[in-house]
């Protein structure tokens, strides 16, 4: 797929079909993650954890569940996605450059998912609950000294991805 097509198809997905993504789609996403630009090229402090097990996904949903401000009903923090990839880091530096590294990893995964015809969602807010749950962290086998910084939910979107027109979303000054 042309990069412009990938960029104009990419959209946050908030409703997924229950069907699991294929192994080849997962491998394409993981390859994209591993080619992300990292500060100082330090790929030894970043770790990926792929969760596809339905029982584990149910436990994660319970752990990270939120409440809708509009309806006051429970929310699925992962929007029904069958795959979630957690990105963790260790040796957090004083300037927290690791958050930038993780953002690059997730953006690469999101673009690769789009290229595979999959929907994706950058997961952030609900992870505080997960970070505070030692049992869940243990079940996820997060390596000692690593902290989950972000995640990416991936799956087949209920509504197929559609091209959208490019619009000016931010102002640009040229000097």
Secondary structure by P-SEA (a helix, b strand, c coil): ccaaaaaaacccccccccccccaaaaaaaaaaaaaccccccccccbbbbbbccaaaaaaaaaabbbbbccccccccccccccbbbbbbbcccccccaaaaaaaaaaaaaaaaaaaacbbbbbcccccccccccaaaaaaacccccccccbbbbbccccccbbbbcccccbbbbcc
